[in-house]
Structures are given as C-alpha cells and as structure tokens.
Amino acid sequence: MNAWVVRGLGMALIHVFVRVILGVSITQWPLQGSALRWLALLIVVFVALIWAGIDGIRDRRRNPEPEDGADLTMLWLKAALLGGIVAGVGSWLANLIPSLNVTQNSFFFEITSGAAFTVLLIFVPAMLAVFLGRFFVSRESRKTEKDRGERHPTARGAGTAAGAAAGGTAAAAVADDEGYGQNYPGQAYEQTADTAVFDADTAVFEPVHNYREDTSDLDQPQGGDTAWQDPVDLGKRTTDDQRRGE
C-alpha cells in the first residue's frame, strides 16, 4: 500500500473517531460544546503535526542534501484529499446510528465543504511539521560538525604542520638534487670512509716511461768517455747487460 494511502486512511479514521467522541460528549455536556469542539480540532491538528514531523525528520536524516529529499508535499496533499473525502463519508455513515449525534449536515455537504475543511486541517499542519522537522535536523547536523571541529583542533594543526614539513623536505630534496649531493628525507646522510675515498680528488702522478732519455751514467765506461750514446730502451736488455747480469 502506498504511503499516501496509509496516511490518508489513518487521518480519516482519526477524524471520524474524534467526531464520534465529540458527538457523545456534547450529548452528555451540552454547555461545553464550544470547548469540546476546539479540543477535537486540536487533536486532529496535533496528530497531523506529529506524523508529518516524523516524516520530515526521517527524510532529512536519510537525505542530508535538500535536493535529494522525497516529495513530501505531494505525499501529504494526496493523503489530505483522501482523508477529507473518507472522513466526510465516514462521519455521515456514523450519524446513521441512532445513539450517535455526529453531524447534522447532508451527505453532499460532507463530501464537499466538510471534506475541504478536513483537507486543510490535515495538509497545512503537515507542511508546517515537515518544514520544522527538516530544519531542526539540518541545524543539529551543522552543530555536530562544528563541535567535532572544535574538539580536534590539535589534530588538524598537527596534520597541517606535517604537511608543511613534508613539503619542505621535498623542496629541500629537489634543491639539493640540483647540486652535486643527494638528500635523503627522514634520515641523516653521513659520509663514510669509503664514500670519502671515492669523493676525494684524484692524485696526479707523473707519467712513467719504459725508457730514460739520459743513460750516460749507465753506458759510460770507466775511462770517463763522455761521448753521446743513443738512448737504450730499458724494456729490452742488450747482450752486454745480459752478460753483466750473469
């Protein structure tokens, strides 16, 4: 069964029940007729307020965004139309019972003017209750979010500081990469002995040759002959050198 049918029939049943109780009460206390009629009117309005208010609260909790909410206006409009007509017919039928004085109006009046008045008694309070229900739920949600933000300011500050530190570390790493070194975020970079050896400047040594340009001290005889001799390649030993070694 559709939701508007349930609400329409429910409000019609309540309206008929209240009118029956009102007729019996006026028969018992005829001088209190005005106060009893106002009391019956307030009961019907109060039920519409409570029922529609619950619908508004549930809808807003289920759909926090207003554009995603259900169309409760059409729901309660159809329910009010159904409830007004059914309540008029039910009141006229209840008046047929001899011991009940429910209404003195005709059947046509009950399904037209009487039904229109019942529609207003249902629809107007229902729309007011839906608005208030949604309003209070939205207000409660905003207040809850604000309280959560006030309870955890330290966590937010820590998160911001951590983000700034991470950004600074990344920036430092990029800046350092543009030079000759390398930065390791999160840990200290220590230069060990091995890395120092590799990073040290390479010593430049004089080239080593396999021969000597001036070999006069080797080839000069004991007699003191200082005549120029061709350079001897030390990589290859001559026959005289071999003999000397022997």
BELBELCOR-V64378 format. One record per pair of residues at least 6 apart in sequence whose ideal C-beta (glycine too) atoms are under 6 Angstrom apart, sorted by sequence separation. I is the first residue (numbers start at 0). GAP is how many residues later the second one is. D is the distance in Angstrom with one decimal. If there is no record, write none. Layout:
i->I gap->GAP d->D
i->I gap->GAP d->D
//
This chain:
i->62 gap->6 d->4.6
i->93 gap->6 d->5.7
i->25 gap->7 d->4.9
i->94 gap->7 d->4.3
i->175 gap->7 d->3.8
i->93 gap->8 d->4.7
i->94 gap->8 d->5.0
i->25 gap->10 d->6.0
i->58 gap->10 d->5.1
i->172 gap->10 d->4.6
i->218 gap->10 d->4.8
i->24 gap->11 d->5.0
i->58 gap->11 d->5.1
i->90 gap->11 d->5.2
i->171 gap->11 d->5.8
i->90 gap->12 d->5.3
i->172 gap->12 d->5.7
i->21 gap->14 d->5.7
i->91 gap->15 d->5.0
i->168 gap->16 d->4.4
i->214 gap->16 d->5.8
i->54 gap->17 d->5.7
i->214 gap->17 d->5.2
i->21 gap->18 d->4.5
i->91 gap->18 d->4.7
i->212 gap->18 d->5.9
i->90 gap->19 d->5.9
i->17 gap->22 d->4.7
i->87 gap->22 d->3.6
i->210 gap->22 d->4.8
i->87 gap->23 d->4.6
i->210 gap->23 d->5.4
i->51 gap->24 d->5.9
i->17 gap->25 d->5.4
i->209 gap->25 d->4.3
i->17 gap->26 d->5.9
i->84 gap->26 d->5.9
i->87 gap->26 d->4.8
i->87 gap->27 d->4.3
i->14 gap->29 d->5.7
i->84 gap->30 d->5.0
i->83 gap->31 d->3.8
i->86 gap->31 d->4.9
i->13 gap->33 d->5.4
i->83 gap->34 d->3.9
i->83 gap->35 d->3.9
i->80 gap->38 d->5.9
i->79 gap->39 d->4.5
i->82 gap->39 d->5.3
i->79 gap->42 d->3.9
i->79 gap->43 d->3.8
i->76 gap->46 d->5.9
i->75 gap->47 d->5.9
i->75 gap->50 d->4.1
i->71 gap->58 d->4.9
i->3 gap->71 d->5.0
i->7 gap->71 d->4.0
i->11 gap->71 d->4.3
i->15 gap->71 d->5.7
i->6 gap->72 d->3.8
i->10 gap->72 d->3.9
i->14 gap->72 d->4.0
i->18 gap->72 d->5.2
i->3 gap->74 d->4.2
i->7 gap->74 d->3.1
i->11 gap->74 d->3.7
i->15 gap->74 d->4.0
i->19 gap->74 d->5.5
i->26 gap->74 d->5.6
i->47 gap->74 d->5.1
i->51 gap->74 d->3.6
i->55 gap->74 d->3.8
i->59 gap->74 d->4.3
i->3 gap->75 d->4.4
i->7 gap->75 d->4.3
i->11 gap->75 d->4.2
i->15 gap->75 d->5.6
i->48 gap->76 d->4.8
i->52 gap->76 d->3.7
i->56 gap->76 d->4.2
i->60 gap->76 d->5.7
i->22 gap->77 d->5.5
i->43 gap->77 d->5.3
i->47 gap->77 d->4.2
i->51 gap->77 d->3.9
i->55 gap->77 d->2.7
i->59 gap->77 d->4.0
i->22 gap->78 d->4.2
i->47 gap->78 d->5.0
i->51 gap->78 d->5.1
i->55 gap->78 d->4.7
i->22 gap->79 d->4.6
i->19 gap->80 d->6.0
i->44 gap->80 d->4.8
i->48 gap->80 d->4.4
i->52 gap->80 d->4.4
i->56 gap->80 d->5.5
i->19 gap->82 d->5.8
i->18 gap->83 d->5.2
i->14 gap->103 d->5.9
i->10 gap->111 d->5.1
//
